[in-house]
Amino acid sequence: MQNIRNIAVIAHVDHGKTTLVDGLLKQSGTFASHEQVDERAMDSNAIERERGITILSKNTAIRYKGHKINIIDTPGHADFGGEVERVLKMVDGVLLLVDAQEGVMPQTKFVVKKALSIGLRPIVVVNKIDKPAADPDRVVNEVFDLFAAMDATEEQLEFPVIYAAARDGYAMKELNDEKKNLEPLFEAILEHVPAPSGSAQNPLQIQVFTLDYDNYVGKIGIARIFNGVVKKGETVMLAKANGEKSSGKITKLIGFHGLARMEIDEAEAGDIVAVAGFHSIDVGDSLVDPSNPMPLDPMHLEEPTMSVYFAVNDSPLAGTEGKHVTANKIKDRLEKEMQTNIAMKMEEMGEGKFKVSGRGELQITILAENLRREGFEFSISRPEVIVKEEDGVRMEPFENLVVDTPQDYAGNVIEKLGRRKAEMRAMNPMGDGYTRLEFEIPARGLIGYRSEFLTDTKGEGVMNHSFLEFRPFSGSVESRSNGALVSMENGETTGFSLFNIQERGVLFVGPQTKVYVGMIIGEHSRDNDLDVNPIKAKNLTNMRTSGSEEAIKLIPPRELTLERALEWIEDDEILEVTPLNIRIRKKYLDPTVRRRYARQS
C-alpha cells in the first residue's frame, strides 16, 4: 500500500499557484539533474504561457520521504470555476494561496466556499511575502474572517499557515524563520492533509473528474480511485451520470510522475490515474466492479451563463486567409472541443451557424483564439447572456464584481457601473492610495466594460468577477455610447483619406489595409454611425500649388485583440476572425438594407 496524499492548489488569478507547483516539483527531486525544465512548467498550452494564466486544471505527482503526493494545479479565473469545483471532490486537502499584498480576492472566495462545504481543511500559504507592500498578518486575519463568514467548522478555522515566496523557492512556519527551502510546506502537507479514505479490499469505485483526448486511444478519463484495485486489461462497468450502464475493457492505465505520464499495470485506492478504452466516458461517470456495482454520486456542473454564435465567414474577403473555412470543418472542431471541455455546450442553429455557450467571455475568446491559431476562418456574434424562465419570471445571471482602483478614479468607476445596473456592496481603503469597491451586477452589464474601465483608471485599475446566481431580469443596460466609422467602398486604404477621416474618431486600420463595403474601420466620436471613404487617393496635377505639399501625419490605429473587439461590437455587428486578421463588420453590408433594418428595430 502506497502512502498517498491528494491535494489541489487553489487561488485567485496570478497569486502564484503554478510557480509554487514548479518549486515543489524541483525541490522534491522529481527532475533529474540533467533535465531542462521551463518556468511555469505546468502551463503547457501556448495561450497559458503568453497570458500567464492557467486555463486547464492539470495534475502531477511528486515523491517525498516515501510518500506519493498527487498535486492538481487549478485555474484561478472565474470563467473556469467549473474545473475547480470538480477537482475539489478528488482531493483530501487544499493549499489555499493568498497574495501577501492583495489579500482575499473574489475567486479566492469562490473556491474557498466550495472547499469548505465539501469539508476540506485548507493549508493557507501566504505567498509573495517578498513584495515591498506585503502585510502577511493582515492577510491571515482576512482569511480567518472569510472562513468565519462562510460558516467554517472549528477545525477548519484552526488552519495551519505557511509563509512563502514561491518564485525564490522558500517557505517558513514563522515569519522570522530562516529562508532555506520549501521543506516546511512539504512537512505541512504530510502532517495536515489526511491520507485517502477507502480501501484496496473493497469493490472497485473510480470517478472521472477531467477529460483528455488522444488521436490514437481516443477519450482518456483522468480519475481518482476511491476503492479497490484497477488493473490494465480488466473488464469494468461504466456507470454514467444519467443511469446508463455498459461494460468495457481498460485498454490503457496511465500513472503520473512529474510532468511525465507512464503506462502502469495496476493502481490502488487513493491514487489518481488516467484510463482509456471507453468512447462515451464523461466527467462525473463512475467505473465500478461489474459483479458488485456501486456507482458514486454524479457531480453537479455549473450552467453556462453566456453564449455567442460561430458561423461560416461570408464577407467579401472570405476564404483568402484561412485554411479551414467550411461549415463541416468548424462543426467537427467545435464537437471535438465539447468532448473534453464539459463547461461548454454547442447547438447547431441551421446551415453553418453554431451557438456556443460557456461560463464567460474569456472562456469563449480562448476557444476562438485556439481555432484561429489552427488555421480556421469564421465569424462570431456579440456575446449574449443566457436568460432562463423560472415560474414565469425571466432570470438572468448576476456577477460579484471586485474593483481595485486608485482613489482619484473611484467616483468615475462607481458612476459608470451605476448606469450598468450595478449595486455597490462595500468600499474599503486598501493602502497605497487604492480603494477596493465591491458590486453585484448583471452579467450583461459587464459586456464591453473592461476596455472602458482601463481607460477610466489610466490602466491602473484591476477588476475581477465571479458568478453569483440567477436573479430576476433587471431591465435594459447602457451599452456602447459611440457609433462606428463604416467603409462605403471596396479597395485598399490610403494615407491621404485616413488623414482626413481620423478627425472624426479613432481608427482601427492603417494605410494599405484591405477594406470592403460595410466593414468598420474605426470608432466615431459621436453616437451615430458614419459612412466614410477610406480609399480615396489624392488628385495629382501637373501644377504646383502653395501649401498642398504638407506632410500627412497619421495617428497609429488602435490595435484590436479578440477580447477587445468582442467587447466593443453591438448587436448589429459581427467579428470576422482569420489566422491573420480580426475585422469588425456590420451584419448587413449594404447600407440601404442596414437602414431598413434599423428603422424596423
N, C-alpha and C positions, 0 to 999 in steps of 0.2 A: 504493500500500500504506500503510495507516494504521499509526502507531506505537501499539501497544496494550499495556496491562498489565492482567492479570486478578488481582484479589486478593479474599480473603474476610477479614472481621473476625471473629475468634473470641475468646470469653472466657467466664468464669463469669457467672452472673446478676448484673446490677447493677454490673458493673465499668466501664460507660460506653461500650459499643460504639456504641449509636445516637446518643449525644451526640457522639462523635468523628466519625461519618459526617456529622452535622449541620454540624460545624465545617469538614470537608473540602468539603462542598457550598457553604457560604457563601464560604469563602476562595478557592475556585477560580474565583469569578466566574460560577458556574453560574446563579445567580438574578440577574435584572435589578434595578437599584437600587430600582425602584418595587414589586417583588413583596413581598407579606407572607408570611413563612414561619413556621409554628408551630414550637415547640420539639419535639425528637424527631420531626422531620418523617417519618421512615421508619416510625414506629409508626402506621399508618393505621387500624388496627382499634380500635373503641371500647374493647374489653376491654384491649387492649395499652396504651391511654392511661391507663385507670384504674389498672391494676396496675403500670404502669411496667416491663413485661417484653415482650420480643419473642417472638411465637408463631410467625410465619411468616417464612421467610427471604425477603428482598426484595433486588432489585438496582437499582442506579442507575449512572449513568456521568457522569464529570466530564472536563473538558478542562484540561490543564495543560502549558504550554510545548510545544504541538504534539503532545502525547500524549493518547490517549483512555484513561482509567483506569476500567475496569469494577469496581465495588465491590459485594460481596454482604454484607449485614448479616445475621448468623445468630442464631438463638435461643441463649440460654445455658442454658436449663433442660434437665435430662437427659431429660425426657419427650419432648423434641423433638430428641433426638440423631440420629434418622434423617435429619432435614432437613440437619443439619450435615455428616453423612457424605457425602451425595450432592453437596453443594455443593463440598466439597474437591476432588472429581475434576475440577471445571470450571475451577479456577483454577491459576495458576502460582506463587502466593506467598500467605502469610497474615500478617496483622497479629495477633499474639497480645497481647491486652490483659490486664494484670495490675494489680490494685489495689495501690497503694504501701503500704497498711496491712495489708490482709487476706492478700496474697501468693497462693500457689498453692492453688486450691480444687479439689474433686473434678471439677467439669465441665471445669476447665482441663485436668486430666489426661486426661479422656476425649477431648477434641478434639485435644489435642497428640499423643496416641498415634496417632490416625488420620492427622494431618497428617504426622508423621514417617515413618509406614510407607509413605505414598504417595511420600515423597522430597521433600516441600516444605521450603524453608528459611525458617523464620519470622523476621519482624522483631519483636522484643519491644518493646512500648510499655508502659512503667511509668506508668500513669495515676493521676490524683488525688494528684499529689505535693504539692498544696497542703494536704492533710489535716494536722492538728496532730501525729498519731502516725505519719506516713508514715516508712518506713525503706527507701528505694529500693535501697540496697546489699544489704540482707538479701534483698529480693525477687529481685534479679538472681541472687544465689547460689542461692536456692531453685529458680529456673527452670533454672539450669545443672545442679543436682543432678537435677531431674526429667528433663531431656533425657538426662543420662548414664544414669539408671535405665532409660530407655526405649530404650537402645541407639542413640542418635543417632550419625550419622557425624561425622567430624572437621569437615567443612564445616558441618554443622548446628549443631555445638557452638560454632562461631565466629559466633554470631548478632549482628547489629547491635542496639544498644539505643537507644531514644529515650525521653526523659523528657517527660511531658506533663501538662497539666491541660486536658482536652478542654472542660470547661464554660467555662473562661476563654479558650479558643482559642489556646493557645500550646504549642509543643513545642521541645525542646532536645536537642543531641547530648551535651552535658556539663552536669552539674548547676549549674555556675556561669556558664553562658552567659546572654545577655540573653533576657528573656521577651518575645518580639516576636509571633510568629505561628506558623502550622503549617508554614512553609516547610521546616524541617529534615525533617519527616515526608514531604512531597511528594518531596523530593530523595532520601530513603532509598528510597522506593518505586521511583523511576526507576532508582536505582543497583543495588538488590539484588534486585528482582523480575525474573526473566528474561522476555524477550519470548516470546510464544506460539510453540511449535514448530508445524510444519505449514505447508503452502504453498497459495496460491491456484491453483497449476497442477495440483495432484493431484486425483484424483476426489473427489467430494463425500462428506464424512462429518460428520454432525451428531448430537449426543446430547442427549436431553431430561433435565433434572435437576429441574424443578418444573413443576407444572401450574397453570393459571389457568382461569377459566370466564367466558364472556361470553354473555349471553342471545341476542345477535344472531349471533355467529360460532361459538358452541359452545366446544369444548375448545381451549385455547391451550397449546402446549408452550413453555416457556422453555428455551432450549437453547444449547449452545456449538458453534460451527463449528470442527471440528478440522482439516479440509482442504477445499480447493475454494472455489467461489463459489456463493452461493444467490441466486436471483432470484425476484421475485414472479411468480406465474402459471406457474412452471416445474413440470413433472411429475417427481416423485421417487418413490423406493421407500421404503416404511415397513417396516423390519425389526424385528419385535417380539422381546422377550426370549425367548419360547418357540419362536422359529424361524419363525413365520408371516411371510409377505411379501405386501405389497399395494401397488399403485400409487395415487398420488393427486396432486392439484394444490395447490400452495401458494396459498391464496386471499388471505392477508394476511401481510405480513412487517413486523414492528414493531421499531423500534430504541428505545434508551433514552437520555435525556439529562436529568440532574437527576431531578426527580420526574415528568417528562413522558414519555409514550410517543408516538412519531410513526411514521406509516407510511413505509417506505422501499422502494426498488425493488430494491436488492441489497446483500449484505454478504459480507465475505471471511473467510478462515480466521483464527481467533483471536478473533473478535468474539462477543458474547453477544446473541442476538436472541430474539424471540417469534414463533412460527409457528402459523398457523391453517389449517384445511382438512382435518384428519384426525380423524374422530369417535372412533376407537379408540386414539388415541395415549396412551401411558403413560410414566411415569418409567423411564428406562433404555433406552427404544426408540431406534433409530438411523434417521436419514433419509439415504439413500445414492443414489448415481448409478445409475439403472436399467441403464445399459449396462455398468457395472463395479462391481457391488455388493460393498462390503467393510464389513459391519456391525461396530460396536465391541463390546467385551465388555459383556454386561449387568451391571447393578450388583447387589451383594449388599445386600438390605434386611433390617434387623433385625426379628426376630419380635416380635409384641405379647407383653406379659407379664401383662396384667390385662384382665378382661372384666366387663361389667355387662349387665343385661337392661333394655332400654327397653320399656315396654308402654303400652297404652292405659289412661288413668286410669279406674278403676271405683269410686271412692269415692262416698259419698252426695252430695258436693258437685261431682261430675264435670260438666264442660260449662258451669259457671256463670261461669268467669273467662277461659277461653282462647278463641282464635279458631279454631285448628286442633286438633281433638280426635280425629279418626278415624284408624284404623289405616293407611288408604291415604295420608293426608297425612303421617303420621310416617314411613312407609316411603319415600315419594318424597323427603322431606327428607334422610333418612339416606343414601339412594342417591346423592343429589347431593353430599353431603359426601364419600362414598367416592371419587367421581370425581377430586377434587383432593387429598384427604388420603390418601396411599398408606400412611401408617404405621398406619392403622386398617383393621379388617375388620368386615363385618357379615354375620350369618346370620339368616334368618327361622326362628323356632322355634315355628311354629304360629300360631294366629289372634291377630293383634295383639300379638305378642311378638317382640322382636328382640335378638339377642345382639351387642353391640358390643365389640370388643377393641381395646385401644390400648397405649401404652407406659407408662401410669401414671395415677394418679388425676387429676392436673392436666389432662392432655390430655382425659380423659373429661368432667371437670366444665366445661371451657371449651366443649366441644361442647354440653353440656346448657344452659349459660348462654346460648349463642347461640340455641338453639332457643327458650328461654324468652322472650328479647327479641323474637323474631319472632312471638310470639303462640301458641306451641304449649303444649299441656297434656298431661302424660304422667306415668308413674311410673318410678322407677329402683330396681333392687335393690342390695344391698350389693356392692361390688367383690369379685371373686374372682381369685386368681392363676391363671394358666394352667399346669396341670401336664401334662407330656408323658412318654411312656414311651420309654426307650432300652434295648434289650436286656433287657426285663423289669424295669427299675428305674424307679421313679417319680422324675421330676426336676422341681424347682421353681426359679423364678428367685431369685437372690441379688443383693443390692444392696451397693455400697460406700457406707457412711454416714459423713459427717464432721460432727461436732458442735462448735460453739464455744460454751462456756458459762462464766459466772462461776465461779471456783474453788469457791465455797461450795456450789454445787449439783451439782458433778461426781459426787459419790458417789451422789446420788439418781438421776441420769440413768443411771449405769452399772448400778445395781441394777434399775431398771425395764427397761432394754434387755436385761439378762441373762435376765429372765423371758420375754422375747420371742425367745429363742434367738440373741441377738447375741453375736459373739465379738470382744473388743477386740483391735485390732492395734497401736495406738500411742496414746501420751498425751504431749502436749508443752505446756509452758507457753508462752503467747502474749505475755506482757507485758500491761500494763493490767489485771492481775487476772483474765485469761481463761485457760482451758485448752482445747486442741484435742484431741478424742478421735476416734479412727478405728475403725470397726467393720465387720465383714462380717455381714450379717443377711438372713434370708429376707424376700422382698418382703411376705409375709403379715404378718410382724411389724411392718411399718411402717403397716399399715392401722389408722387410728384413733389413731395415737400422737401426731400433731402437736399437737393441742389439749392433750393431757395434758402434753406436753413444754413448751409455752408456759406452762402453769400452774406446772409444777415449777421453771422457771427465771425466774419472775416476768416473763415476756415479754422477757427479755434474751438468751435463747439463740438461736442460728441453726443450723438443720440443713439439710444438703444431701446428696443421694444420687444415685448413677448406677448403671445396670445393670452387673453384674459378669459373671455366667454362670449357666447352669443347673447345679444340683448335686442329689445325691440328697435326697429328701424328709426333712425334719428333725423330723417328729412334730408334735404339737399345740402351738399357740402361745397364750399367755394373751391374752384379749381384754377387752372392757369389764367392769369389776367392779361397776357399778351397774345396778339394774333401772330400769324405766320407770314413770311415772305415767300410767295409761291411763284415758281418759274412759269412763264407763259410761252416759252419757246423750247424747241429741242436743239441740242448742239453742245458746244464747249464754252465754258465761261471765259470772259476776257477781263483783264485787269481794269480796262477803261470803264466797263459798265459796272463792275463790282465797286469801283471807287465812288461812283455816283449813288449806288444802292446803299452803301454802308452807313450813310447819314440816316437812313430810315430804321436802323435796328442793328442787331448782332448777326453776323454771317456765320454759317456752318460750313461753307465751302470756300476754297481758294481759287485762283485763276487756273485755267486749263483742266477744269473738272467737268466730266460728262454730266449733263442735266437733261431733263425731259419735262414736257408739259405736265403740271400737277405735282412736280417734285418740290419739296420745301427746302429753300436754300438758307433760311435764317429766321430769326425771331423779330417780329415787328415791334417797334417801340410803343405802338398803340394797341387797343384791344381788338381791332378788326384785321382780317386777312387782307393782304395787298398783293396783287399780281404784278410781277416785275419782269423785265427782260434782261437776263444776266449775260446774254451772248452778243450784245451789240458792240461792234468794233468802232474805232474812231475813224471818221471820214478823212482820208488823206487827200490833200490837194497839192498842186504844184506851186501854190502861193504860200509864202510865209507870212503869218500874221503875228503881231506882237502879243505876247502873253499866252500864246497857245502851246508853248513848249514846256509848261510846268510839269515837274516830276509828279508821278502818281504815287501816293503813299497809302498802302493798304494795311488796315489793322489785321493782325493774324486772326484767322477764323477760330471759333470755339470748337474744341475737339469733342467729338461725341463718343462716349463709351456706350456699351449696350445698356447699362443701367440708366445712365443719364438720359439717353434717347427714349427709353421705355417709360421713364417717369414724365418726360416732357410732353409726349403726344396726348392728343384728345381723342374723343370717340370717333370723329370723322377722319382720323389719320391712322396710318399703319407704318410699321417699320419694315424696310426691305433689308434683309441680312444676307451677306455673301461672305466668302472667305476673305475677300479683300476690302470690302466697304460696308458701312452701315449708312443707309439713306432713309430719310423720312419723306413720306409722300402722302397725298390726300387719297382717301379711299376711292373717290371718283375723280379721275384725272381731268376729264373735260369740264371747263369752268361753267358752261351753261347747265350741265347735269348737276354740278355741285350746287349751283344757286337754287335750282328747282328743289333739291332735297332739303336745303337749308330753309326754304320757305315752308315746306311741308312740316318740318320738325318744329 
